[in-house]
């Protein structure tokens, strides 16, 4: 079941890049990001506290962790990655996503005293090599700029810290309440940042591209996928972040379908190495054995 949830998460998470591409036909990156988070936060707030009313308000001691999560997971991570798209290619962005499991593993070891096995390290290295092969052409293009790498790196480090901090803070609030406040707080903080960065360049066209992009980013990504992400983090922060290795692979397929982008031999090699890395790290191996046992039991009935 965890394998299915992990694969479903990576599929949805990778679709965010496709939805963002469509949205950028009609507006600027930071304005799109801020609109997305404010809409998602307000809708969650209405559902949690007006229509449902069964969820608790955060206690005094909960506010500090919620503010930190909002800044790390929404303002810094997602804000930085949206802004970085002005300077770096999608391929390089995919490569940076794979740094998260390494950073989370190190932080979990130092902060949570969670032992990272040799198999897990080996699996992450093999998967990262595969994605390096797939995205290597980005390094030789003119799209790579130092400021873009710096902003993207900041975003990835922020997400890693947010993942481990969430596990460490051990908030007793329901996941939907945590997500409500982290998205809302992060979106509010992004308002002045968006104004400063895009006050002279922003534009917005109210068309089907923008509407479809916002519907997918708000309801599917910011609400549904983030709730699934919190579920995976509660199980194991390192294992949850390892699923990010699959995100670029799903991204290639979705881009080919919806954006007519070609899939190269490098992409196919990367897919093989990423799946091998996940098998080595144990994310798929353990559950594959359970699946085989279940299949054998069913086959013995006939």
C-alpha positions in Angstrom: 0.0 0.0 0.0 2.8 2.4 0.8 4.4 1.7 -2.5 1.1 2.6 -4.3 0.8 5.8 -2.2 4.4 6.7 -3.0 4.0 6.3 -6.7 0.7 8.1 -6.7 2.4 11.0 -4.9 5.2 11.3 -7.4 2.8 11.2 -10.3 0.8 14.0 -8.9 3.8 16.0 -7.7 5.4 15.8 -11.2 2.2 17.0 -12.8 2.6 20.3 -11.0 5.3 21.3 -13.5 3.0 20.7 -16.4 0.2 22.7 -14.9 2.7 25.5 -14.1 3.9 25.6 -17.7 0.3 26.1 -18.9 -0.2 28.8 -16.3 2.9 30.7 -17.3 1.3 31.3 -20.7 -1.0 33.7 -18.9 0.9 35.2 -16.0 4.3 35.6 -14.3 5.8 32.9 -12.0 5.6 34.6 -8.6 2.1 36.0 -9.2 0.9 32.5 -10.2 2.5 31.0 -7.1 1.0 33.5 -4.7 -2.4 33.3 -6.3 -2.2 29.5 -6.0 -1.3 29.5 -2.3 -3.8 32.1 -1.3 -6.6 30.4 -3.1 -5.7 27.0 -1.6 -5.3 28.4 1.9 -8.6 30.2 1.9 -10.5 27.2 0.5 -8.9 24.9 3.1 -9.7 27.5 5.8 -13.4 27.7 4.8 -13.7 23.9 4.7 -11.9 23.3 8.0 -13.4 26.1 10.1 -16.7 27.1 8.5 -18.2 24.1 6.6 -16.8 21.3 8.7 -16.2 22.8 12.2 -14.9 19.5 13.7 -11.2 20.4 13.4 -9.4 22.1 16.3 -7.8 25.5 16.2 -4.0 25.5 16.8 -3.0 25.9 20.4 -0.5 28.6 21.4 2.4 26.2 21.2 1.4 25.1 17.7 1.8 28.5 16.1 5.6 28.6 16.0 6.0 25.3 14.2 3.1 26.2 11.8 4.8 29.5 10.9 8.1 27.8 10.3 6.5 25.1 8.1 4.7 27.8 6.1 8.0 29.7 5.5 10.0 26.6 4.7 7.5 24.5 2.6 5.6 27.3 0.9 7.3 30.7 0.9 10.9 29.5 0.5 10.7 26.2 -1.3 7.8 26.7 -3.7 8.4 30.5 -4.0 12.1 29.9 -4.8 11.4 27.1 -7.3 8.8 29.2 -9.2 11.1 32.2 -9.4 14.1 30.0 -10.4 12.2 29.0 -13.6 13.2 32.4 -14.9 16.8 31.4 -15.0 17.2 27.6 -15.3 15.9 24.8 -17.5 13.3 22.2 -16.5 16.0 19.5 -16.8 18.2 21.2 -14.2 15.2 21.7 -12.0 14.6 18.0 -12.1 18.2 17.3 -11.1 18.0 19.6 -8.1 14.9 17.7 -6.9 17.1 14.7 -6.3 19.2 16.5 -3.8 16.4 16.5 -1.3 16.7 12.8 -0.2 20.4 13.3 0.5 19.8 16.4 2.5 16.9 14.8 4.4 19.0 11.7 5.1 21.8 13.8 6.5 19.5 16.0 8.6 17.5 13.0 9.9 20.8 11.4 10.9 22.0 14.5 12.7 18.6 15.8 14.0 16.4 12.7 14.5 19.1 10.1 15.1 17.6 8.1 12.3 20.2 5.6 11.0 20.6 5.6 7.3 21.6 2.1 6.0 24.3 1.5 3.4 21.6 0.1 1.1 19.7 3.3 1.3 22.8 5.4 0.6 23.7 3.2 -2.3 20.2 3.3 -3.8 20.1 7.1 -3.6 23.5 7.4 -5.3 22.5 5.1 -8.1 19.2 7.0 -8.7 21.1 10.4 -8.6 23.6 9.1 -11.2 20.7 8.2 -13.5 19.1 11.6 -13.2 22.5 13.3 -13.7 22.7 11.5 -17.0 19.3 12.6 -18.0 19.9 16.3 -17.1 23.5 16.6 -18.1 22.7 18.5 -21.3 21.3 21.3 -19.1 24.9 22.1 -17.9 26.1 22.7 -21.4 23.2 25.0 -22.4 23.1 28.8 -22.0 20.0 28.5 -19.8 22.1 27.9 -16.7 22.8 31.0 -14.6 24.4 31.4 -11.3 21.5 33.3 -9.7 19.1 30.6 -10.8 21.2 27.8 -9.3 21.4 29.8 -6.0 17.7 30.3 -5.8 16.9 26.7 -6.8 19.4 25.4 -4.2 17.8 27.6 -1.5 14.4 26.1 -2.3 15.6 22.5 -2.2 17.4 23.0 1.1 14.3 24.7 2.5 12.1 21.7 1.5 14.5 19.3 3.1 14.7 21.2 6.3 10.9 21.5 6.3 10.5 17.7 5.9 12.7 16.9 8.9 11.3 19.8 11.0 7.8 18.4 10.4 8.9 15.0 11.7 10.7 16.6 14.6 7.9 19.0 15.7 5.5 16.1 16.1 2.4 18.3 15.8 -0.7 16.7 17.2 -3.0 18.6 14.7 -4.7 16.8 11.9 -2.8 16.9 8.6 -5.4 19.0 6.9 -5.2 21.7 9.6 -1.4 21.8 9.3 -1.6 22.1 5.6 -4.3 24.8 5.8 -2.1 27.1 8.0 1.3 26.4 6.2 -0.2 27.2 2.8 -2.1 30.3 4.1 0.8 31.6 6.0 3.3 31.0 3.2 1.0 32.6 0.7 0.5 35.7 2.8 4.3 36.1 3.2 4.7 35.8 -0.6 2.5 38.9 -1.3 5.2 41.5 -0.5 7.9 39.3 -2.1 5.9 39.0 -5.3 5.4 42.8 -5.4 9.1 43.5 -5.0 10.2 40.9 -7.6 7.6 41.4 -10.3 6.2 44.9 -9.8 7.6 46.1 -13.1 7.1 42.9 -15.1 3.9 41.2 -14.0 1.0 40.5 -16.4 -2.1 38.4 -16.2 -4.5 37.1 -18.9 -7.8 35.6 -17.7 -8.0 32.6 -20.1 -8.5 28.8 -20.0 -4.7 28.2 -19.5 -4.8 30.2 -16.3 -8.0 28.8 -15.1 -7.0 25.2 -15.7 -3.6 25.7 -14.2 -5.0 27.2 -11.0 -7.7 24.5 -10.6 -5.1 21.7 -10.8 -2.4 23.5 -8.7 -4.9 24.5 -6.0 -7.1 21.4 -5.6 -4.9 18.6 -6.7 -1.4 19.8 -5.7 -1.7 22.3 -2.9 -4.5 20.4 -1.1 -4.7 16.7 -2.1 -1.0 16.0 -2.8 0.3 17.9 0.2 -2.0 15.9 2.5 -0.6 12.7 0.9 3.0 14.1 1.5 2.3 14.6 5.2 1.1 11.1 5.4 4.3 9.7 3.8 6.4 12.0 6.0 4.8 10.6 9.2 5.7 7.1 8.1 9.4 7.9 7.4 10.9 11.2 6.3 13.9 9.6 4.5 11.8 7.0 2.6 9.2 9.7 1.7 11.9 12.0 0.2 13.3 9.0 -1.7 10.1 9.0 -3.8 11.2 12.3 -5.2 13.7 10.4 -7.4 10.7 9.2 -9.5 9.3 12.7 -10.0 11.4 13.6 -13.1 10.5 10.2 -14.7 6.8 10.8 -14.5 7.6 14.4 -15.6 9.1 13.2 -18.8 6.1 11.1 -19.7 3.6 13.8 -18.8 5.6 16.4 -20.8 5.6 14.1 -23.8 1.9 13.7 -23.6 0.7 17.2 -22.8 3.6 19.4 -24.1 4.8 17.2 -27.0 8.3 17.1 -25.6 10.5 14.2 -26.8 11.9 11.4 -24.6 15.6 10.8 -25.2 17.8 7.8 -24.7 19.2 9.6 -21.7 15.7 9.7 -20.2 15.3 6.0 -20.7 18.6 5.2 -19.1 17.7 7.5 -16.2 14.4 5.7 -15.7 16.2 2.3 -15.4 18.8 3.7 -12.9 16.2 5.4 -10.8 14.0 2.3 -10.5 17.2 0.3 -9.7 18.1 2.9 -7.0 14.6 2.6 -5.4 14.9 -1.2 -5.4 18.3 -0.9 -3.7 17.1 1.6 -1.1 14.2 -0.7 -0.2 11.3 1.5 -1.2 10.1 -1.1 -3.8 11.8 -4.3 -2.8 10.0 -4.8 0.5 6.6 -4.2 -1.0 7.3 -6.2 -4.1 8.0 -9.3 -1.9 4.6 -8.7 -0.2 2.9 -8.4 -3.6 4.5 -11.6 -4.8 3.4 -13.5 -1.7 -0.1 -12.2 -2.1 -0.1 -13.1 -5.8 1.1 -16.6 -5.0 -1.6 -17.1 -2.4 -4.3 -16.0 -4.9 -2.9 -18.2 -7.7 -2.9 -21.2 -5.4 -6.7 -20.9 -5.0 -7.3 -21.8 -8.6 
